[in-house]
């Protein structure tokens, strides 16, 4: 009698704990911050940064929800097996060592296969849309990665911007950032983009493998020597963002940074005219060497590698 009463009490406690956990989860979901709803990806409450960030965020969150559902089911089955098939007091028999259950075996094969196919479908659908370059761009920009900075060729306006790496990125203070945007600095090259217009990026490397990454865009593209990659994006939110190299490319990789300014067309045109007034006309090619001369570079001479 005492055993049955204890069992009922434990069941009631378990049900109450489950109900409380469900209530807390529902409340937390309803009150989740914007960062949580975005899966902790970079983002803003006043609009998407590009035409692709919402798509990428949904794919990211959907993948995590599916993974969590699988985890909950797996953990639940494991705990159930632990409780249901635990060794009882006074039971000295050895458990059955081999047992086959054909329906379960079939389920173990079909369910993971379906899960992989679904994940593949959505990933392929979104990546195809993100990498689509069939539309006519409004602006064409070539980005060249180099050890350890960036060159930007504004192909439509026949002007360019060139940059130098920062020797000590960690020394940048808040006063030196651009519009208080984290990861930016007044000493870095700035990439200007017109808001609401389709930009086609052509990315190349002058020396080793780099990766063109704007975290707020939730996208990056590898830059491989001897291979040209392209992608298109429509910036939809004006603002200042940080850019960096996402591929370990040598000693000063951490200083391979740049700023991104998404501005209206009038300001974009004004920046192009300013580059033209500075004499930065034409295009920077891939035949330049990696040696950089500026107040941010070292005095060491980097020997050219033949062959």
HUNOR-V386950 format. One record per residue. PSI is psi in degrees with one decimal (999 if undefined). NEAR is the number of other ideal C-beta (glycine too) atoms within 12 Angstrom. D_LAST is the distance of its C-alpha to the last C-alpha in whole Angstrom. Layout:
# HUNOR-V386950
psi | near | d_last
PSI | NEAR | D_LAST
PSI | NEAR | D_LAST
This chain:
# HUNOR-V386950
psi | near | d_last
-42.3 | 7 | 88
-36.8 | 8 | 86
-42.4 | 10 | 83
-40.3 | 10 | 84
-42.2 | 11 | 84
-40.4 | 12 | 81
-44.3 | 13 | 79
-40.8 | 14 | 80
-42.8 | 14 | 79
-39.6 | 15 | 76
-42.0 | 14 | 75
-42.7 | 14 | 77
-40.3 | 14 | 74
-42.6 | 16 | 71
-42.2 | 14 | 72
-42.7 | 14 | 73
-40.8 | 14 | 70
-45.1 | 15 | 68
-41.0 | 14 | 70
-42.1 | 14 | 69
-41.3 | 15 | 65
-42.0 | 14 | 65
-44.5 | 14 | 67
-42.1 | 14 | 65
-41.9 | 16 | 62
-41.6 | 13 | 63
-42.1 | 12 | 64
-37.0 | 14 | 61
-41.8 | 14 | 59
-29.9 | 12 | 61
11.0 | 12 | 61
142.1 | 16 | 57
169.0 | 14 | 55
-35.7 | 17 | 53
-40.8 | 14 | 50
-43.9 | 17 | 51
-26.3 | 22 | 52
7.2 | 25 | 48
27.2 | 26 | 47
19.7 | 16 | 46
154.9 | 28 | 43
141.1 | 29 | 43
175.5 | 30 | 45
152.7 | 24 | 48
-15.0 | 12 | 52
20.3 | 11 | 52
160.9 | 20 | 50
147.1 | 29 | 47
-41.1 | 35 | 43
176.7 | 38 | 42
-6.6 | 27 | 43
-12.3 | 31 | 41
-35.6 | 33 | 42
-41.1 | 28 | 46
-45.5 | 28 | 44
-41.5 | 34 | 42
-43.3 | 31 | 44
-40.0 | 24 | 47
-42.3 | 28 | 44
-50.1 | 26 | 43
-39.6 | 24 | 47
-39.5 | 22 | 48
-41.1 | 23 | 46
-38.9 | 21 | 47
-44.4 | 19 | 51
-42.8 | 21 | 50
-38.6 | 17 | 48
-40.0 | 16 | 51
-44.1 | 17 | 54
-41.8 | 21 | 52
-43.4 | 14 | 52
-44.5 | 16 | 56
-43.9 | 17 | 57
-47.0 | 18 | 55
-38.9 | 14 | 57
-43.8 | 16 | 60
-38.8 | 18 | 60
-46.4 | 14 | 59
-35.7 | 15 | 62
-43.1 | 13 | 64
-39.2 | 13 | 64
-41.8 | 12 | 64
-42.6 | 14 | 67
-34.2 | 12 | 69
24.1 | 15 | 68
158.9 | 12 | 68
122.7 | 13 | 70
158.5 | 11 | 74
131.9 | 7 | 76
-5.3 | 6 | 78
108.3 | 10 | 76
6.2 | 8 | 75
149.0 | 9 | 74
140.0 | 7 | 70
158.7 | 13 | 68
128.8 | 9 | 67
-32.5 | 7 | 64
130.1 | 6 | 63
131.8 | 10 | 64
141.8 | 11 | 63
97.3 | 11 | 63
-44.7 | 10 | 62
-39.3 | 11 | 62
-41.2 | 13 | 60
-41.3 | 12 | 57
-41.4 | 13 | 57
-40.4 | 16 | 57
-25.0 | 17 | 54
-44.3 | 14 | 52
-46.0 | 14 | 53
-50.4 | 19 | 53
-36.5 | 15 | 49
-43.5 | 14 | 48
-39.9 | 16 | 50
-44.4 | 22 | 49
-40.6 | 17 | 45
-40.8 | 14 | 46
-45.6 | 19 | 47
-40.3 | 23 | 44
-41.5 | 16 | 42
-51.2 | 16 | 44
-37.4 | 24 | 44
-45.9 | 23 | 41
-40.1 | 16 | 39
-47.1 | 18 | 42
-40.6 | 26 | 41
-35.0 | 19 | 37
-41.8 | 16 | 38
-40.0 | 24 | 40
-37.0 | 27 | 37
5.7 | 23 | 34
126.8 | 21 | 36
26.2 | 22 | 35
-23.8 | 13 | 37
152.6 | 16 | 40
121.9 | 12 | 39
154.5 | 24 | 38
-29.5 | 21 | 39
138.5 | 33 | 36
124.5 | 26 | 33
131.3 | 40 | 30
128.2 | 37 | 27
126.5 | 47 | 25
122.5 | 38 | 22
141.4 | 48 | 21
157.3 | 41 | 19
107.9 | 34 | 19
72.7 | 39 | 22
-157.4 | 44 | 24
148.3 | 46 | 25
137.5 | 38 | 25
118.4 | 43 | 27
114.0 | 33 | 28
92.9 | 38 | 31
-35.2 | 23 | 31
-29.8 | 20 | 35
-4.4 | 28 | 35
42.2 | 18 | 32
167.2 | 30 | 32
162.8 | 31 | 29
139.9 | 35 | 30
146.5 | 33 | 27
167.6 | 35 | 27
150.4 | 30 | 26
158.8 | 37 | 27
130.6 | 34 | 30
-33.8 | 26 | 29
81.3 | 17 | 32
-31.2 | 29 | 33
-10.8 | 13 | 36
-4.6 | 15 | 38
125.0 | 26 | 39
170.0 | 15 | 42
-34.5 | 15 | 45
-20.7 | 12 | 45
-4.9 | 22 | 42
162.5 | 22 | 41
116.3 | 29 | 42
33.1 | 23 | 45
20.8 | 16 | 45
123.3 | 30 | 43
140.4 | 22 | 41
-0.2 | 31 | 37
164.7 | 35 | 37
146.1 | 36 | 37
-17.9 | 22 | 38
1.0 | 28 | 35
154.1 | 38 | 32
148.5 | 40 | 31
130.0 | 34 | 34
121.0 | 46 | 33
135.4 | 40 | 37
136.3 | 46 | 38
131.8 | 33 | 41
142.5 | 30 | 44
7.3 | 22 | 45
144.3 | 29 | 42
121.9 | 27 | 40
129.1 | 40 | 36
120.4 | 31 | 33
132.5 | 42 | 30
117.3 | 31 | 26
131.8 | 39 | 24
161.4 | 35 | 20
143.1 | 35 | 18
-16.7 | 32 | 15
-74.0 | 32 | 13
-178.0 | 25 | 15
127.7 | 27 | 18
177.6 | 40 | 21
120.7 | 28 | 24
114.6 | 42 | 27
125.2 | 31 | 30
100.2 | 42 | 34
-38.4 | 29 | 36
-23.1 | 39 | 39
-9.8 | 42 | 38
35.9 | 31 | 37
146.3 | 37 | 34
155.5 | 27 | 30
129.2 | 34 | 27
145.8 | 26 | 24
109.0 | 38 | 21
128.6 | 21 | 18
131.3 | 23 | 15
-1.3 | 13 | 15
131.7 | 16 | 18
126.9 | 22 | 21
150.1 | 28 | 24
151.4 | 25 | 28
162.2 | 33 | 31
149.8 | 33 | 35
150.6 | 45 | 37
104.3 | 30 | 40
130.4 | 40 | 41
-3.1 | 26 | 45
122.0 | 30 | 46
142.0 | 25 | 45
-180.0 | 31 | 44
131.4 | 32 | 41
161.7 | 39 | 39
145.9 | 32 | 36
155.4 | 43 | 32
171.8 | 39 | 30
133.4 | 40 | 26
14.1 | 24 | 27
124.0 | 26 | 24
116.8 | 17 | 23
16.6 | 32 | 20
-169.3 | 23 | 20
-43.9 | 17 | 22
33.5 | 27 | 24
-39.3 | 24 | 24
-19.7 | 22 | 28
7.5 | 34 | 28
76.7 | 41 | 26
161.5 | 45 | 30
161.8 | 44 | 31
153.1 | 39 | 35
125.4 | 43 | 36
114.2 | 34 | 39
113.8 | 39 | 41
171.8 | 28 | 43
169.4 | 20 | 46
-38.9 | 20 | 45
-45.6 | 14 | 47
-35.4 | 19 | 45
-46.6 | 32 | 41
-36.7 | 21 | 42
-38.7 | 18 | 43
-36.7 | 29 | 40
-40.6 | 31 | 38
-34.8 | 19 | 40
-41.1 | 20 | 39
-38.9 | 28 | 36
-39.2 | 19 | 36
-27.4 | 12 | 39
0.0 | 14 | 36
9.9 | 11 | 34
66.5 | 25 | 31
159.2 | 19 | 31
-157.7 | 18 | 29
146.1 | 26 | 26
129.9 | 31 | 23
-179.6 | 16 | 20
-3.3 | 25 | 16
-4.5 | 12 | 14
150.2 | 22 | 16
175.5 | 18 | 14
-5.3 | 34 | 16
128.9 | 21 | 18
139.3 | 32 | 22
110.8 | 16 | 25
178.5 | 18 | 28
-10.8 | 12 | 31
-6.4 | 27 | 29
163.6 | 24 | 26
170.1 | 20 | 25
-5.6 | 12 | 25
143.7 | 13 | 22
126.3 | 12 | 19
115.4 | 20 | 16
146.1 | 9 | 13
142.5 | 11 | 10
121.1 | 9 | 7
158.5 | 4 | 4
999 | 3 | 0
